[in-house]
């Protein structure tokens, strides 16, 4: 998994299959926005109908918890299926 900060309040999270195909291609990309003491997952792109795994969700929560943020339970929206 990689987390890239693209502005003060926006992060792009990319999930890889056991790191085997890092840095490309990732199978899930998420947009996460922070606001005061919370973070929101707005949308994710995925390939082959996959979604973020439990392991990746735990890593994401741990990362933002270390920043002192709490999750706002806004469900991510699947907006596109990438080609293989």
C-alpha positions as CSV (number, residue, x, y, z in Angstrom):
1,X,0.0,0.0,0.0
2,X,1.2,3.5,-0.7
3,X,-0.2,6.8,0.6
4,X,0.5,10.0,-1.3
5,X,-0.4,13.4,0.0
6,X,-1.5,15.6,-3.0
7,X,-2.6,18.7,-1.0
8,X,-3.0,19.8,2.6
9,X,-6.3,17.8,2.9
10,X,-6.3,15.2,0.1
11,X,-4.5,11.8,0.0
12,X,-4.4,9.2,-2.7
13,X,-4.1,5.6,-1.3
14,X,-3.1,2.8,-3.7
15,X,-3.3,-0.9,-2.7
16,X,-1.2,-3.6,-4.3
17,X,-1.5,-7.3,-4.2
18,X,1.0,-8.3,-1.5
19,X,3.4,-5.7,-2.8
20,X,4.3,-8.0,-5.7
21,X,3.4,-5.5,-8.5
22,X,4.6,-2.3,-6.8
23,X,4.7,0.4,-8.1
24,X,2.3,-0.5,-11.0
25,X,-0.3,-1.7,-11.4
26,X,-2.3,-1.2,-8.3
27,X,-5.7,-2.9,-7.9
28,X,-7.4,-0.2,-5.8
29,X,-6.9,3.5,-5.6
30,X,-8.9,5.6,-3.1
31,X,-9.3,9.3,-2.5
32,X,-9.3,10.3,1.1
33,X,-10.0,13.8,2.3
34,X,-9.3,15.1,5.9
35,X,-11.3,17.7,7.6
36,X,-10.5,19.0,11.1
37,X,-10.4,15.7,13.1
38,X,-11.9,13.3,10.6
39,X,-11.1,11.6,7.3
40,X,-13.5,10.6,4.6
41,X,-13.2,8.0,1.9
42,X,-15.0,9.5,-1.1
43,X,-14.4,7.1,-4.0
44,X,-12.2,4.3,-5.1
45,X,-11.2,2.9,-8.4
46,X,-10.7,-0.9,-8.7
47,X,-9.8,-3.6,-11.1
48,X,-11.7,-6.8,-11.7
49,X,-14.4,-6.0,-9.3
50,X,-12.0,-6.0,-6.3
51,X,-12.3,-3.8,-3.3
52,X,-9.9,-2.8,-0.6
53,X,-8.9,-5.9,1.6
54,X,-9.3,-6.0,5.3
55,X,-5.5,-5.8,5.7
56,X,-5.4,-2.6,3.6
57,X,-8.3,-1.1,5.5
58,X,-6.5,-1.7,8.8
59,X,-3.3,-0.1,7.5
60,X,-5.3,2.9,6.3
61,X,-7.0,3.3,9.7
62,X,-3.7,2.9,11.5
63,X,-2.0,5.6,9.3
64,X,-4.7,8.2,9.9
65,X,-5.1,7.3,13.6
66,X,-1.4,8.2,14.1
67,X,-2.3,11.6,12.6
68,X,-4.9,12.0,15.3
69,X,-7.8,11.6,12.9
70,X,-11.0,9.5,13.2
71,X,-12.8,7.8,10.4
72,X,-16.1,9.3,9.2
73,X,-18.0,6.3,8.0
74,X,-18.8,7.6,4.5
75,X,-18.9,4.5,2.3
76,X,-16.6,4.7,-0.7
77,X,-18.2,4.5,-4.1
78,X,-17.0,2.2,-6.8
79,X,-16.8,4.5,-9.8
80,X,-14.9,2.6,-12.4
81,X,-13.4,-0.8,-13.2
82,X,-10.0,-0.5,-14.7
83,X,-8.8,-2.7,-17.5
84,X,-6.5,-5.7,-16.8
